[in-house]
Amino acid sequence: MKKVNIYMIAALLLASITSLNAQIINNERGNGSDDEIVTLVGNSNHIGGYGAFSMRYFKMDGIDGAMFGGRGGIVVGHGIAFGITGTGFVTQPVYDPIIGEDAMVAGGYGGIYIEPIILPKFPVHIAFPITIGGGGIGYNINRYNNNNNNYNWEDNWTDGRGFLLVEPGVEVEFNVMRFFRFAVGASYKFTSDIDLRYENNTLIIPRNALNGATVGVTFKFGSF
């Protein structure tokens, strides 16, 4: 996917969600009374922040994988958050007949995120985190080491490859305690093409293999 298309998707999603959030905030604050200025972020007097970590499941080219990530940022007016985020991922090791070894895909990505939050003061509500950034990916081989009867992952069997990414998501959040929220959600990764190849120049995975859905849970701690 071309770079311009990725950022167009992000812009359209953000504009739609922010518009919806502004309308809901408008209704909450007196059904749009003429004597009150309504902003995109609701009550702009509130500034908070939170840190979070997440665990997610995904599939790449039919192989199960796991993601572990974290993010942190500020919350403005209870209605929108933004900051930085990072995620690492690995697939399940499987036997690769071309190289005669077990191997797995591993990598990570990061960037900025923007998160409109709908009805944040309700015990159960919805958030729409959108990540825009990039990362890297590689192919790791599990070789048996006769010296210590152990398996060692070799990270440099292939050169890493970079990619751009846009990842919109949706989370159902639960206000467990004043400073703790638990979320269950899903997202979809849109990435630029990944050109990861064997030494014989054939592709290891399809160029769009990282595109796809993820599901998981997120634990958030802070002032919301």
trRosetta pair geometry for C-beta under 8 A, 3 or more apart (Angstrom, degrees):
i j d omega theta_ij theta_ji phi_ij phi_ji
1 5 5.3 -112 179 80 96 127
1 6 5.8 111 122 -59 119 92
1 190 6.2 -35 49 175 167 95
1 191 7.0 134 36 94 114 32
1 192 5.7 -115 64 -106 74 47
1 193 7.0 156 16 -38 49 72
1 208 7.6 84 -22 -110 91 106
1 211 7.9 104 -14 -79 126 131
2 5 4.8 92 64 5 83 105
2 6 7.3 -148 96 -9 44 86
2 192 7.5 41 -128 -119 12 94
3 6 5.8 -56 -155 30 35 113
3 7 6.7 18 158 -7 68 107
3 164 5.8 67 -115 36 84 168
3 192 6.5 -2 -75 -86 67 127
4 7 6.2 -64 -151 43 33 102
4 8 6.2 37 152 -25 67 108
5 8 5.6 -54 -145 34 33 115
5 9 6.6 37 156 -22 65 101
6 9 6.0 -55 -158 30 29 111
6 10 6.8 25 149 -15 63 106
6 164 5.7 150 71 122 172 119
6 165 7.4 -150 -161 -168 137 8
6 166 4.7 167 -176 -10 88 119
6 190 5.8 175 -123 118 85 114
6 191 7.8 28 -108 -133 133 18
6 192 6.7 -60 -44 -58 144 82
7 10 5.4 -48 -147 36 41 115
7 11 6.3 43 154 -22 68 104
7 132 7.3 66 -112 -145 76 127
7 166 7.0 178 -82 -67 38 134
8 11 5.8 -55 -147 36 31 110
8 12 6.4 28 157 -17 65 107
9 12 6.1 -60 -149 38 27 108
9 13 6.3 24 157 -16 64 110
9 166 5.5 143 82 101 114 157
9 168 7.6 -118 145 -22 103 123
9 190 6.1 19 74 54 162 167
10 13 6.0 -60 -148 39 28 109
10 14 6.1 24 159 -17 65 111
10 130 6.1 132 -145 169 87 128
10 132 5.2 53 -132 -87 159 119
10 166 4.6 -127 -61 -138 106 132
10 168 7.4 -177 -111 -59 62 99
11 14 5.9 -58 -145 38 27 109
11 15 6.2 26 159 -19 64 109
12 15 5.9 -56 -145 36 28 110
12 16 6.4 25 159 -17 63 109
13 16 6.0 -61 -150 37 28 108
13 17 6.2 17 160 -12 66 112
13 128 7.8 -156 163 161 103 125
13 130 5.9 153 107 -104 127 141
13 168 5.0 -101 -173 -96 165 143
14 17 6.1 -61 -143 41 28 104
14 18 5.9 23 163 -16 66 113
14 114 6.0 35 -122 87 119 142
14 116 7.9 148 -147 -23 63 117
14 130 5.9 -115 -76 46 91 164
15 18 6.1 -59 -141 40 24 108
15 19 6.3 27 159 -21 61 110
16 19 5.9 -60 -153 34 26 112
16 20 6.6 24 153 -16 63 106
17 20 5.7 -55 -153 36 34 112
17 21 6.3 34 151 -20 67 106
17 116 4.6 174 140 37 111 148
17 128 4.7 -129 -144 84 150 157
17 130 7.7 176 28 -31 152 127
18 21 5.5 -52 -146 36 34 113
18 22 6.4 37 154 -22 65 103
18 40 5.8 5 -180 -162 106 119
18 80 7.4 27 -117 -97 92 135
18 116 5.6 -152 -85 -81 58 137
19 22 5.8 -53 -149 33 30 112
19 23 6.6 30 153 -19 63 105
20 23 5.8 -57 -153 34 32 110
20 24 6.5 28 154 -16 67 105
20 116 7.7 100 68 145 93 152
20 118 7.1 -27 122 -97 108 120
21 24 5.9 -56 -149 36 32 109
21 25 6.3 32 155 -17 66 107
21 40 7.1 61 93 -173 108 70
21 79 5.7 133 173 178 122 113
21 80 6.9 101 139 -67 162 98
21 116 4.5 -131 -46 -168 148 121
21 117 7.3 79 -127 60 130 37
21 118 5.9 -122 -104 -89 82 74
22 25 5.8 -56 -147 38 31 111
22 26 6.3 39 151 -27 63 105
22 38 6.7 110 -173 141 88 111
22 39 7.7 -108 -127 129 99 30
22 40 5.0 -49 -84 -120 112 59
23 26 5.4 -51 -152 30 32 118
23 27 6.7 31 152 -17 63 102
24 27 5.8 -54 -153 35 35 110
24 28 6.4 35 150 -21 66 106
24 118 5.9 61 48 -148 168 87
24 119 6.5 -88 161 -52 139 79
25 28 5.5 -53 -147 35 34 114
25 29 6.2 15 160 -7 67 113
25 38 6.4 148 108 -164 101 106
25 39 7.9 -55 118 71 148 54
25 40 8.0 120 38 -166 149 22
25 42 4.4 -131 -137 -90 137 86
25 79 5.8 -12 -77 -100 133 155
26 29 6.3 -72 -146 44 24 98
26 31 7.5 45 140 -153 76 21
26 32 4.8 27 169 -77 108 86
26 38 4.7 31 -99 -150 85 162
27 31 5.7 20 -140 -103 56 56
27 32 7.0 -12 -80 -28 46 88
28 42 7.9 -6 68 -126 133 110
28 119 7.7 162 -74 -107 136 73
29 32 7.9 85 78 -62 83 34
29 33 7.7 -106 125 19 79 96
29 36 6.3 -144 140 128 116 148
29 38 6.3 164 65 -104 138 100
29 42 7.6 167 -44 -144 130 76
30 33 4.2 -32 127 -13 129 113
30 36 6.2 96 50 25 140 151
32 38 6.9 -46 -116 -30 66 148
33 36 5.0 60 74 15 98 109
39 42 6.7 -83 74 10 88 12
39 44 5.6 14 58 -44 159 116
39 77 6.9 -137 88 -97 118 167
40 79 7.7 -165 138 105 53 132
40 80 7.1 10 131 -20 91 147
41 44 5.8 83 83 -91 110 80
41 76 4.6 -18 -177 114 148 104
41 77 3.6 124 138 38 89 138
41 79 5.0 171 -162 65 50 109
41 80 4.8 -87 -117 25 92 114
42 46 7.9 -18 100 40 105 116
42 77 3.8 156 68 158 83 114
42 78 5.6 -59 83 57 149 90
42 79 3.9 130 -4 -16 121 133
42 80 7.9 163 11 -3 97 85
43 46 5.3 55 102 3 103 106
43 77 4.8 160 65 -143 48 82
43 78 6.4 34 45 13 100 107
43 79 8.0 128 27 -11 64 108
44 76 6.6 0 -133 174 66 98
44 77 4.9 -28 -84 -72 42 115
45 77 7.6 86 34 -98 46 73
46 75 7.5 -33 130 114 101 92
46 76 7.2 136 91 -167 73 36
46 77 5.5 122 57 -102 96 29
46 78 5.6 26 86 -33 150 83
47 74 6.4 -17 -170 -176 87 116
47 75 7.3 146 -164 79 39 60
47 76 6.1 -5 -109 -108 69 64
48 74 6.9 149 86 -165 41 65
48 75 4.0 -15 69 59 95 109
48 78 7.6 54 14 -84 127 56
48 222 6.4 123 159 140 102 104
48 223 3.6 -139 -148 108 107 90
48 224 5.5 -172 111 -93 159 9
49 72 7.4 35 175 -179 101 82
49 73 6.5 -144 -143 113 84 35
49 74 4.5 -42 -92 -110 92 57
49 75 6.0 -166 -77 8 30 81
49 83 7.9 98 -146 -73 92 139
49 222 5.3 -107 107 -172 53 136
49 223 6.0 35 41 50 55 91
50 72 7.0 -144 103 -136 46 62
50 73 7.2 -4 55 58 67 61
50 75 6.5 41 -4 -29 98 118
50 81 7.2 -34 34 -135 105 146
50 181 7.8 -14 -145 28 159 113
50 220 5.0 25 162 -177 141 98
50 221 6.1 156 -157 79 90 35
50 222 2.7 -153 -102 30 67 143
50 223 6.9 -159 -66 39 79 42
50 224 6.4 17 -51 -75 130 80
51 70 7.1 -2 -177 -174 89 103
51 71 7.5 178 -152 93 51 44
51 72 4.3 -9 -108 -102 76 103
51 220 7.5 165 85 -150 34 58
51 221 5.8 -19 63 63 80 89
51 222 6.0 131 11 -56 59 116
52 70 6.5 167 90 -152 54 59
52 71 5.3 -6 58 57 100 82
52 72 7.1 176 19 -76 67 57
52 218 5.4 21 175 178 126 104
52 219 6.2 166 -152 83 75 47
52 220 4.2 -24 -94 -98 110 71
52 221 7.1 161 -85 17 56 65
53 68 7.5 -2 -176 -175 100 80
53 69 6.9 170 -154 93 58 46
53 70 4.7 -24 -101 -97 74 85
53 218 7.3 178 92 -149 30 66
53 219 5.8 -7 58 55 75 97
54 67 7.5 -4 109 113 99 98
54 68 7.3 170 86 -152 59 39
54 69 4.8 -8 55 62 100 92
54 70 7.3 -179 14 -79 75 36
54 71 7.8 17 -7 4 113 99
54 87 7.8 -32 68 -107 112 103
54 216 5.7 91 172 119 100 131
54 217 6.6 -177 -147 94 74 43
54 218 4.1 -26 -95 -99 101 81
54 219 7.4 178 -82 17 51 65
55 66 7.3 -22 -167 -169 84 99
55 67 7.2 152 -160 84 38 63
55 68 5.9 -4 -106 -104 68 72
55 216 5.4 -160 98 -164 48 121
55 217 6.0 2 55 55 85 84
56 66 7.3 143 80 -163 50 53
56 67 4.1 -14 62 61 99 111
56 68 7.9 -169 25 -69 74 32
56 69 7.3 4 6 10 114 111
56 187 7.8 -28 -140 30 155 108
56 214 4.5 35 163 170 133 116
56 215 6.4 161 -155 83 86 28
56 216 2.9 -96 -99 -32 68 146
56 217 7.8 -178 -79 23 62 45
57 64 7.2 -34 -163 -161 97 91
57 65 7.3 138 -162 80 52 54
57 66 6.4 -30 -105 -106 57 59
57 67 7.5 -144 -61 19 14 88
57 214 6.7 160 76 -157 41 71
57 215 5.6 -18 55 63 92 81
57 216 6.1 155 7 -73 65 89
58 65 5.0 -29 73 71 83 104
58 66 7.8 165 28 -90 77 14
58 67 6.1 48 0 -22 115 116
58 89 7.1 -19 43 -145 130 134
58 189 7.9 21 -135 2 148 128
58 212 6.2 119 -168 102 106 114
58 213 7.0 -176 -127 98 85 47
58 214 4.3 -39 -76 -100 106 85
58 215 7.9 152 -76 18 60 60
59 62 6.4 5 175 -119 115 13
59 63 6.6 149 -159 67 72 35
59 64 6.1 -40 -103 -98 77 41
59 65 6.5 154 -105 16 24 91
59 212 6.4 -103 69 154 73 154
60 63 5.6 -31 69 60 73 90
60 65 5.4 34 2 -18 104 140
60 91 5.4 -93 47 -86 119 129
60 105 6.1 -90 101 61 151 144
60 205 6.9 -10 157 -150 106 148
60 209 5.2 63 -171 158 91 100
60 210 6.4 -5 -122 -97 114 49
60 212 7.0 -168 -93 31 58 148
61 205 5.0 -122 -42 -142 148 102
61 206 6.3 158 -94 16 107 95
61 209 4.7 -18 -47 -141 100 118
63 91 4.7 51 117 -175 121 127
63 92 5.7 -145 176 47 96 91
63 94 6.0 -114 -122 -13 128 138
63 105 7.7 124 78 20 139 110
64 91 6.9 135 88 -158 41 73
64 92 4.7 42 69 -15 88 125
65 89 5.8 41 160 179 125 103
65 90 6.2 -172 -152 97 91 38
65 91 4.0 -52 -89 -100 104 62
65 92 6.6 -126 -80 -14 51 69
65 105 7.5 -44 -99 72 134 99
66 89 6.9 180 91 -145 43 66
66 90 6.1 -4 55 58 84 81
67 87 5.5 2 -173 -176 110 114
67 88 7.0 162 -152 84 61 43
67 89 4.5 -22 -99 -96 80 94
67 214 6.2 -11 18 -145 146 141
67 216 6.9 -103 66 -47 104 157
68 87 7.1 158 82 -153 35 66
68 88 5.5 -14 61 60 86 92
68 89 7.7 169 20 -82 61 48
69 85 6.5 27 172 178 120 96
69 86 6.2 -174 -149 98 83 47
69 87 3.5 -27 -92 -100 119 81
69 88 7.0 171 -80 18 65 57
70 85 7.0 -171 99 -148 43 64
70 86 6.0 -1 57 58 79 85
70 87 7.9 172 19 -79 48 55
71 83 6.2 126 171 87 90 114
71 84 6.7 -168 -146 99 73 43
71 85 3.6 -16 -100 -103 106 91
71 86 7.4 163 -80 18 63 54
71 113 5.9 -13 -148 25 143 145
71 129 7.9 131 60 -149 173 143
72 83 5.2 -118 105 153 44 151
72 84 6.5 -5 59 59 74 78
72 85 7.9 159 17 -84 49 58
73 81 5.3 117 94 170 120 94
73 82 5.3 -143 180 103 145 30
73 83 1.8 -139 -81 -30 104 125
73 84 6.7 151 -73 14 95 50
73 113 7.0 -131 -29 67 150 95
73 115 7.8 144 66 17 144 117
74 81 6.7 -175 93 -146 37 72
74 82 6.8 -14 57 59 77 67
74 83 6.3 136 7 -69 58 104
75 78 6.6 35 156 -105 114 27
75 80 7.4 159 -152 86 60 36
75 81 4.5 -31 -96 -92 72 94
75 117 7.8 2 -142 2 109 144
75 222 7.5 143 -6 116 123 128
75 223 7.1 -152 42 100 123 69
75 224 5.6 -2 70 -140 177 48
76 79 7.3 -48 93 55 67 72
76 80 5.6 -20 59 70 93 87
76 81 7.4 162 14 -91 69 41
76 82 7.9 -8 3 15 110 96
77 80 6.8 23 60 26 99 83
78 117 7.0 -106 150 82 60 130
78 120 4.5 -169 164 70 96 144
78 121 6.7 10 177 -50 148 88
78 224 6.7 65 -130 149 74 73
79 116 6.9 -11 160 -154 77 68
79 117 5.5 -155 -155 61 36 87
79 120 6.2 -142 -89 -10 48 128
80 114 7.2 -11 -173 -174 104 84
80 115 6.7 152 -161 83 56 56
80 116 5.3 -24 -106 -104 87 54
80 117 6.4 -163 -79 13 33 84
81 113 7.9 6 110 109 90 98
81 114 7.6 161 88 -160 52 40
81 115 4.2 -12 61 62 94 112
81 117 6.7 56 -6 -29 96 117
81 127 7.9 -2 26 -151 116 129
82 112 7.0 13 -176 177 94 100
82 113 6.5 -170 -143 94 56 56
82 114 4.8 -5 -103 -108 100 65
82 115 6.7 -177 -74 19 50 76
83 112 7.2 -170 108 -150 23 69
83 113 6.3 -9 62 54 63 89
84 110 7.0 26 177 176 92 107
84 111 7.3 -151 -146 118 69 24
84 112 5.9 -51 -100 -104 59 55
84 113 7.2 127 -134 12 11 85
85 110 6.1 -170 97 -147 54 73
85 111 6.5 -12 58 62 85 58
85 112 7.4 98 17 -155 86 12
85 113 4.6 44 -11 -21 129 125
85 131 5.6 -85 65 -114 139 117
85 133 7.6 -150 68 -11 88 148
86 108 6.8 19 -179 174 90 115
86 109 7.4 -172 -147 99 56 38
86 110 3.7 -13 -103 -98 76 117
87 108 6.1 -180 95 -152 51 75
87 109 5.7 -5 58 58 94 74
87 110 6.8 167 17 -77 63 65
87 135 7.8 -56 67 -88 85 150
88 106 7.8 4 -179 -174 91 88
88 107 7.5 -168 -150 107 61 34
88 108 4.2 -30 -103 -95 64 110
89 106 6.9 -177 96 -147 57 51
89 107 6.0 -7 59 64 90 70
89 108 6.6 159 14 -88 71 52
90 104 5.8 32 -175 146 91 133
90 105 7.3 164 -153 89 46 53
90 106 4.5 -3 -106 -106 80 91
91 94 7.8 -46 129 -2 110 101
91 104 4.9 -171 71 -162 80 90
91 105 4.6 43 10 47 122 87
91 106 7.3 -128 16 -65 71 58
92 104 6.7 -146 105 -115 18 116
93 102 4.5 42 167 167 114 113
93 103 6.6 160 -146 76 79 12
93 104 4.4 -72 -88 -50 63 112
93 142 5.6 25 -146 -17 144 141
94 102 6.6 178 95 -146 13 76
94 103 7.1 -37 64 60 59 62
94 104 7.2 110 13 -85 66 71
95 101 7.5 -160 -142 119 62 20
95 102 5.5 -49 -87 -91 54 65
95 103 8.0 80 -142 16 18 74
96 99 4.9 24 100 37 117 95
96 100 7.4 -48 88 2 73 17
96 101 6.2 -6 49 66 98 60
96 102 7.2 123 5 -134 82 17
96 103 4.6 -4 -12 23 131 121
96 141 7.9 -85 34 -113 133 91
97 100 6.9 29 -156 -77 35 51
98 198 6.0 -77 139 -105 143 155
98 200 8.0 -123 -175 24 122 126
98 202 7.9 -133 -137 70 155 129
99 103 6.6 64 57 -38 135 138
99 141 6.4 -95 128 -112 149 130
99 198 7.3 -159 -57 -131 103 115
101 141 4.8 43 108 -163 143 106
101 142 6.2 176 166 61 102 62
101 143 6.1 -33 -138 -82 140 71
102 141 7.3 127 83 -161 51 58
102 142 4.1 -21 81 50 104 121
103 139 6.0 16 175 177 124 92
103 140 6.3 165 -156 87 74 46
103 141 4.8 -31 -99 -101 95 61
103 142 6.6 -157 -80 6 39 80
103 157 7.9 -94 -125 64 119 158
104 139 7.7 173 88 -154 31 56
104 140 5.5 -17 62 62 77 97
104 142 7.5 51 -2 -32 96 106
105 137 6.4 1 -176 -174 101 106
105 138 7.4 164 -153 86 59 36
105 139 5.9 -33 -100 -102 65 66
105 140 7.6 152 -106 18 15 81
105 196 7.8 81 -122 125 110 170
105 204 7.7 148 -86 128 106 125
105 205 6.5 13 -80 -35 145 147
105 209 7.9 -135 -108 119 174 138
106 137 7.4 164 90 -152 33 62
106 138 6.1 -23 67 65 78 83
106 139 8.0 142 23 -105 73 19
106 140 5.3 10 13 -4 120 126
106 155 7.9 -72 69 -124 133 88
107 135 5.9 105 153 142 110 117
107 136 5.4 -150 -151 102 105 54
107 137 3.5 -49 -66 -103 154 59
107 138 6.1 142 -77 13 89 66
107 160 7.4 134 -110 -147 102 106
108 135 5.3 -144 108 -155 45 123
108 136 6.7 9 55 53 68 76
109 133 5.9 141 166 99 95 112
109 134 6.2 -126 -146 137 99 22
109 135 2.5 -88 -92 -44 77 137
109 136 7.5 163 -80 15 68 45
109 163 7.5 -55 -96 74 125 95
109 165 5.3 33 -176 15 155 154
110 133 5.3 -103 110 157 37 159
110 134 7.8 -20 59 64 54 46
110 135 6.5 111 7 -85 57 94
111 131 5.6 115 67 179 112 87
111 132 5.2 -132 144 93 143 44
111 133 1.7 -142 -51 -63 128 121
111 134 6.5 100 -69 9 115 51
111 165 7.1 -161 -11 71 142 100
112 131 7.4 163 86 -148 38 58
112 132 5.8 -15 63 60 85 88
112 133 6.5 150 16 -65 54 100
113 129 5.4 -2 -177 -167 125 97
113 130 6.4 157 -154 77 71 44
113 131 4.7 -31 -94 -93 94 69
113 132 7.5 157 -92 16 43 67
114 129 7.5 155 81 -149 37 51
114 130 5.3 -15 60 57 84 99
114 132 7.9 14 4 2 97 108
115 127 5.4 11 179 179 104 112
115 128 6.6 165 -152 75 56 48
115 129 4.3 -14 -101 -96 101 71
115 130 7.2 -179 -79 17 51 65
116 127 7.0 170 91 -153 47 62
116 128 5.0 -1 59 51 92 105
117 120 4.4 47 131 -77 124 109
117 125 6.7 58 177 124 87 129
117 126 7.6 167 -156 94 52 46
117 127 4.7 -19 -107 -104 75 91
117 128 7.9 -162 -77 19 36 69
117 173 7.6 -18 -142 18 105 150
118 125 5.9 -167 87 179 67 100
118 126 4.7 -1 51 67 115 91
118 127 7.1 -166 16 -81 73 38
118 128 7.5 56 -18 -13 103 101
119 122 4.4 10 147 3 110 122
119 125 4.5 -157 88 -125 87 119
119 126 7.3 54 42 28 96 76
120 125 5.7 -162 -103 90 29 166
120 224 6.5 -155 174 157 123 112
121 125 7.8 84 43 -48 30 148
122 125 4.6 124 64 -64 103 103
122 175 7.7 172 105 -3 39 126
123 174 6.9 6 159 -153 74 64
123 175 5.1 -113 -140 43 50 106
124 172 6.6 2 -172 180 96 95
124 173 7.1 165 -151 84 48 52
124 174 5.7 -11 -101 -102 77 68
124 175 7.6 -124 -61 10 37 81
125 172 7.7 167 87 -154 27 56
125 173 5.5 -20 66 60 75 100
125 175 7.8 40 10 -30 102 101
126 170 6.6 -17 -167 -168 105 94
126 171 7.0 149 -157 79 55 51
126 172 6.0 -31 -100 -102 70 57
126 173 7.1 167 -99 13 17 88
127 170 7.5 155 83 -157 49 47
127 171 4.7 -13 61 60 95 103
127 173 5.5 52 -7 -26 111 126
127 183 6.9 -46 37 -125 122 142
127 185 7.9 -56 68 -89 91 142
128 168 7.1 -11 -180 -168 91 91
128 169 6.9 166 -160 84 48 54
128 170 5.7 -15 -107 -102 71 67
128 171 7.7 -165 -74 21 28 76
129 168 7.8 161 96 -156 51 43
129 169 4.9 -6 66 60 87 110
129 171 6.5 34 2 -7 105 120
129 185 7.8 61 27 157 111 165
129 187 7.4 -48 79 -93 99 124
130 166 7.3 -9 -175 -171 92 85
130 167 7.1 163 -157 85 47 52
130 168 4.9 -11 -111 -106 88 69
130 169 7.1 -175 -80 22 44 71
131 165 7.0 -7 113 118 103 107
131 166 7.2 164 88 -156 61 38
131 167 4.2 0 54 55 105 102
131 168 8.0 -156 27 -67 64 29
131 169 7.7 32 -2 -4 95 111
131 187 7.9 29 15 -164 111 149
132 165 7.4 176 -148 95 33 65
132 166 5.5 1 -107 -110 73 76
132 167 8.0 -161 -67 26 37 68
133 164 7.7 -166 116 -153 30 59
133 165 5.7 -11 72 62 65 98
134 162 6.3 26 167 180 117 98
134 163 6.1 -176 -154 94 82 45
134 164 4.7 -43 -97 -106 100 49
134 165 5.8 156 -99 12 38 86
135 162 7.1 179 98 -148 31 64
135 163 6.1 -14 61 58 72 86
135 165 6.3 13 7 -9 100 135
136 160 4.7 24 177 167 117 127
136 161 6.7 156 -154 80 70 36
136 162 5.2 -38 -95 -96 77 62
136 163 7.4 154 -95 15 29 77
137 160 6.5 151 72 -158 32 81
137 161 5.5 -26 61 62 86 87
137 162 8.0 157 16 -94 74 19
137 163 6.6 18 -2 -1 113 120
137 194 5.9 -5 53 -146 142 137
137 196 6.3 -76 107 -67 109 137
137 210 6.9 -126 -70 -68 155 136
138 155 6.6 54 112 -172 150 74
138 158 6.0 170 -161 77 81 93
138 159 7.6 -123 -118 128 99 23
138 160 4.3 -55 -70 -99 105 79
138 161 7.3 153 -79 14 56 70
138 196 7.4 170 -128 -130 30 125
139 157 6.2 -80 96 79 86 110
139 158 4.5 37 46 27 104 134
139 196 6.0 131 -34 174 113 125
139 204 5.4 -90 -77 -173 150 169
140 153 5.0 14 169 -172 128 102
140 154 6.4 166 -158 71 75 50
140 155 5.7 -23 -108 -105 106 49
140 157 6.7 135 -128 19 33 115
141 153 7.4 150 75 -151 37 55
141 154 5.2 -14 60 50 88 105
141 157 4.8 75 0 -45 114 159
142 151 5.1 6 -176 -177 99 121
142 152 7.5 158 -150 74 55 33
142 153 5.9 -29 -95 -94 69 66
143 151 7.1 152 76 -152 30 69
143 152 6.0 -27 66 62 80 84
143 154 6.0 22 10 -15 115 120
144 150 7.8 162 -153 91 59 28
144 151 5.8 -44 -99 -98 56 70
145 148 5.7 8 109 43 117 82
145 149 7.5 -70 86 -9 74 8
145 150 5.2 -13 54 67 110 74
145 151 7.0 163 7 -108 87 16
145 152 5.1 57 -35 -10 124 114
146 149 7.3 20 -151 -74 33 51
154 157 5.3 86 107 -45 110 98
158 196 6.5 75 137 -166 149 88
158 197 7.2 170 -148 71 128 48
158 198 7.5 -81 -94 -110 125 32
158 199 8.0 -134 -99 -55 86 71
158 204 7.2 -62 -71 -38 171 150
161 194 5.4 116 110 -159 139 81
161 195 5.8 180 -132 59 145 63
161 196 5.1 -121 3 -74 140 82
163 191 4.7 19 160 -176 133 114
163 192 4.9 -172 -156 57 78 88
163 193 7.6 -153 -120 77 104 25
163 194 5.4 -36 -73 -82 131 91
163 210 6.8 123 97 48 172 155
164 191 6.6 153 80 -156 50 62
164 192 4.3 62 40 -13 90 118
165 189 6.1 -35 -152 -159 110 94
165 190 6.9 139 -155 78 56 54
165 191 4.9 -19 -97 -100 79 81
165 192 7.7 -98 -59 4 50 76
165 210 7.9 -74 -101 127 112 131
166 189 7.9 145 79 -156 43 48
166 190 4.8 -13 62 62 90 108
167 187 5.2 39 171 163 98 128
167 188 6.9 -176 -147 82 64 39
167 189 4.9 -16 -102 -102 100 65
167 190 7.1 -172 -78 23 49 68
168 187 6.5 180 98 -150 36 83
168 188 6.3 -4 62 50 79 87
169 185 5.6 65 165 155 113 126
169 186 6.4 -171 -150 99 86 39
169 187 3.1 -40 -91 -93 105 96
169 188 7.4 167 -85 11 63 57
169 214 8.0 -40 -106 66 119 99
170 185 5.8 -169 97 -149 46 100
170 186 6.2 1 55 57 83 77
170 187 7.5 166 16 -83 52 59
171 183 4.1 13 177 -180 124 127
171 184 6.9 150 -155 74 73 31
171 185 3.3 -48 -99 -73 72 136
171 218 6.4 -34 -132 30 144 130
172 183 6.5 156 76 -153 42 71
172 184 5.3 -14 57 61 97 85
172 185 6.6 173 15 -77 60 74
173 181 5.1 0 -169 178 109 123
173 182 7.3 147 -154 78 59 39
173 183 4.5 -27 -97 -95 71 96
173 220 7.7 -17 -136 23 116 138
174 181 6.5 156 73 -160 48 70
174 182 4.8 -16 56 63 105 89
174 183 7.2 -176 14 -79 71 44
175 178 7.9 26 -179 -98 101 28
175 181 5.8 -33 -102 -104 47 89
175 224 7.9 -136 -115 65 101 154
176 180 4.9 -49 69 103 110 100
176 181 6.4 163 13 -113 87 29
176 182 5.3 60 -34 -3 126 103
177 180 4.3 38 49 39 98 102
179 221 6.1 34 148 -161 88 67
179 222 6.3 -170 -163 70 83 12
179 223 6.6 -27 -117 -77 89 51
179 224 7.8 169 -123 -3 42 92
180 219 7.6 -21 -161 -171 93 82
180 220 7.0 146 -157 84 45 62
180 221 5.7 -8 -102 -103 73 71
181 219 7.9 157 85 -160 53 39
181 220 4.2 -10 61 63 96 114
181 224 6.6 70 -30 -57 131 152
182 217 7.0 -15 -173 -171 87 106
182 218 7.5 155 -161 83 43 56
182 219 6.2 -11 -109 -108 70 64
182 220 7.5 -159 -72 24 26 81
183 217 6.7 152 84 -160 56 57
183 218 4.3 -10 61 58 108 100
183 219 7.9 -156 25 -67 78 25
183 220 6.6 47 -9 -11 112 114
184 216 7.9 -156 -146 110 55 30
184 217 5.6 -26 -100 -104 64 77
185 215 7.4 -167 103 -145 40 57
185 216 6.9 -18 65 65 71 62
185 217 7.7 128 22 -106 72 30
185 218 6.6 -3 21 1 118 114
186 213 6.1 -7 -175 -170 108 105
186 214 6.6 166 -155 85 59 52
186 215 4.8 -20 -101 -99 87 75
186 216 7.9 128 -93 18 46 59
187 213 7.1 156 83 -152 41 58
187 214 5.1 -6 57 54 88 99
188 211 7.8 19 174 -173 84 72
188 212 7.0 -115 -147 141 71 18
188 213 5.2 -32 -98 -95 77 65
188 214 7.6 -179 -84 16 30 73
189 210 5.9 -75 118 145 136 84
189 211 5.8 -153 96 -129 82 38
189 212 6.0 -1 47 50 98 50
189 213 7.9 -170 11 -81 76 17
189 214 6.9 58 -24 -15 104 109
190 211 6.1 29 -116 -122 41 98
191 194 6.7 13 124 -39 131 103
191 208 7.4 158 66 -142 91 59
191 210 4.7 7 22 87 152 118
191 211 5.8 -138 27 -66 87 73
193 207 4.0 -7 -155 173 94 118
193 208 6.7 -49 -111 -66 68 66
194 205 7.0 0 95 82 122 107
194 207 5.6 167 51 -155 57 53
194 208 7.6 155 21 -75 89 20
194 209 6.6 -75 54 38 129 92
194 210 6.0 85 -18 -3 143 117
195 203 7.5 -91 -151 -112 54 94
195 207 6.4 5 -76 -114 58 98
196 203 6.9 75 74 -157 60 69
196 204 4.7 -60 117 41 98 116
196 205 5.8 21 64 34 121 91
197 201 5.5 -2 172 -148 139 34
197 202 6.3 151 -153 76 89 26
197 203 5.7 -59 -100 -99 74 38
197 204 6.1 -172 -113 -18 17 86
198 201 7.0 -53 73 12 72 17
198 202 5.2 3 35 57 112 80
198 203 7.9 18 1 79 83 6
198 204 5.9 130 -46 -72 75 85
203 206 6.8 62 144 -96 142 29
203 207 7.1 -75 -136 -50 142 73
205 209 4.0 -38 154 -20 117 165
206 209 4.6 134 61 -56 79 89
208 211 4.7 -20 174 11 89 124
220 224 7.7 69 131 -73 127 120
